[in-house]
Amino acid sequence: MSFCWEERGCDEEMASYCPHAYASEDGVCVAECNYTFCTREQHVLATSIDLLLDPTVDRAVAIKENCRFCEFFLKNGPRLPQ
């Protein structure tokens, strides 16, 4: 089972020619992409500056840029080794 931050919003065919999926340096889908919009009920835009700047969150695992600002990801996503 994968986590929502590990799944692209586009299907396999679209990802095969998407510049964000295969040609970008980090492979992250940008927030402006139509297929990164999250409709899951747990998706909430984080407003807490402490949560947004939490240095323990491993943001590198988020395949979509939008996840990096999602309260659910910031609270439940993987942490960097201490």
Rosetta blueprint (number, residue, H / E / L):
1 M L
2 S L
3 F L
4 C H
5 W H
6 E H
7 E L
8 R L
9 G L
10 C L
11 D L
12 E H
13 E H
14 M H
15 A H
16 S H
17 Y H
18 C L
19 P H
20 H H
21 A H
22 Y H
23 A H
24 S L
25 E L
26 D L
27 G L
28 V L
29 C E
30 V L
31 A L
32 E L
33 C L
34 N H
35 Y H
36 T H
37 F L
38 C L
39 T L
40 R L
41 E L
42 Q L
43 H L
44 V L
45 L E
46 A L
47 T L
48 S L
49 I H
50 D H
51 L H
52 L H
53 L L
54 D L
55 P L
56 T L
57 V E
58 D L
59 R H
60 A H
61 V H
62 A L
63 I L
64 K E
65 E H
66 N H
67 C H
68 R H
69 F H
70 C E
71 E H
72 F H
73 F H
74 L H
75 K H
76 N H
77 G L
78 P L
79 R E
80 L L
81 P L
82 Q L
